[in-house]
C-alpha cells in the first residue's frame, strides 16, 4: 500500500470513543494522582520554600517533551505511540528497548497509586507502617495492606476490561472531583492562615540549587506530571486527533503546573512555624498524621471537613490514575506486540477493543512490584527516571522524521527547527542525572533484564520476530544508556561526587548533542520509513474489517 504525504496510520481495532475534553481529562486525570497528595511535603523536605522553583522548572521541562509528542501524535495518531514512534525512524532494536523501559514504568504506576491510597487510609486501618530508610521516612505495606493492594489492582483490571468508552465517562467525573478538591485545598489553606515567614525563617533555599534540582525527580514532582502521555497513548482512540492531541498534551501540563505551584505555596504558608522550629528546619519537618500530609495540615488548621474530603480523595485520585495507567500499560504491550517485539498474543482484544491478554499481564506484573517496592516513596523515583528515559526518544524521532518525511502532513508543527527537540532531549537527560546513581543503577539492571528476554523471545518466535536494525538503533541507544550511567555514577547525586551540579549541566549538554547527532546520522532512509508506515497502515485497515464484522 502506497503512503502519500497526507496519510497517517489509523488504529483500526481500538475504539475511537474519546473526545476533545475526554482526552484532556485523560491527561489531567493521570497527572493529578497520588503525586499532589505527597509531593508538596517531600519537595519542601528536599528544597525548602524553593520547591516552588522546582515545580516551575519541571513544568517547562515536561512541556518541552510533551510538545514533541504532540507533533508526533498528530502525524501518527496510533495507540501506544511512545513505543511505536521509535520503530518508524530507527527500527526494532530502538522500539524494543524503549518499549521495554516504557512498559516497566507504566506497569508500576497502578501499584504506586494503590500504595498511596492505602497510606492515607492508615488513619482508619493498619494498612502501612512507618519506617526510617536511609534517613528518609517511609510507610510500607502491612500484611492487611497487601490484601487490600491485590483487591485494588483487581478493580483496575475489571474496569479496564469493560472498555475505553466507559473509561472516558468515569474519568471525566473523577477529574472534576479531583480538580475541585485540589483547588479547594489551595484556597482553604491560603484563606485560613498564611505564615509568610516560613519562606525565609530557615532560608528560602536551605539546600541550595542542588536541593532544587534533586527535588525534581526524587520528591515526586516530575512523577506528578507524567500523565500527559495519555494524550499520545490514546491518540488512536480519539475522534479528531489533529486537534485533540496537542490540546490535551499542552493543556494538561500547563493547567496542572499552575495548580501544583499554587499548592506548594499554600502548603508552605500553612505549616506551623513551631513545627518547623521543632524539626530544625524543612529537611526534617514532621507533624502528627504526616502519613497523609495534606489531611494532617487541614486537621491542624481546624478544617476537619477538609481533612475528611482529603481522606476520601486519597482513594479517588490515586484510583483514577491507577485506572488510567492500567489502560496505558496494556496499550504499550499491545504496541510492542504490533511491532513484533513481544508475543503477538498481547495484541488480542475483546469485543470492547481492549487488549485483554496485555491487561492480565499488567495485573500480574503489578502485583510483583509490591514485593521489592512496598511503599510509595520507594517507587516514585524509579518510575520517574524510567519514564523520562523512555520519553527521551520522542524528540529524537521528531528530529529524524522531519528529515525522513519532510512533506508529511503535520497538523501541529513546532517552530524553531531542532531547538525544542534538542532542549527536550537535554531535559530528559538532566532529569535522569538528578535522579541519582542509586535509582539509575536499578533502572540499568531492569534494562539488562530486557536485553536478556529479547533473544529468548527471538528464538521462540519461529521467525516472527523482526530484524534488530542494529545500525539504526544500537549505534546510539547503547552508548546513550551506558553514557548516562557513567555520568550518573560520577555525579554528586549518590555517585562518587566527581561531577558537581554545575559541571553536570555542561557535561550533559555535550553528551546530549553527541547522541542527538549520532542518532540523526544513522536514521532510516525515507524509503524505509515509508515502508514502516505503510505496513502499519495496512495492518490497521485489516483490523478495521475485523472490527466491522464483530460489531
Secondary structure, DSSP 8 states (H G I E B T S, - for coil): ----TT------SS---B-HHHHHHHHHHHHSSSHHHHHHHHHHHHHGGGHHHHHHHHHHHHHHHHHHHHHHHHHS--TTHHHHHHHHHH-HHHHHHHHHHHHHHHHTHHHHHHHHHHHHGGGTS--EEEEEETTEEEEEE-HHHHHHHHHHHHHHHHHHHH-HHHHHHHHHHHHHHHHHHHHHHHHHHHHH---GGGGTTT-TTTTHHHHHHHHHHHSSTTGGGGGGGHHHHTGGGBS-HHHHHHHHHHHHHHHHHHHHHHHHHHHHHHS-HHHHHHTTSSTT---TTGGGHHHHHHHHTT-HHHHHHHHHHHHHHHHHHHHHHHHHHHHHHHHHHHTTSS-GGGG-B-TTS-BHHHHHHHHHHHHHHHHH--SHHHHHHHHHHHHHHHHHHHHHHHHHHHHH-TTS--SS--SSTTHHHHHHHHHHHHHHHHH-HHHHHHHHHHHHHHHHHHHHHHHHTTT-S----HHHHHHHHHHHHHHHHHHHHTBSSSS-S-B-HHHHHHHHHHHHHHHHHHHHHT---HHHHHHHHHHHHHHHHHHHHHHHHH-
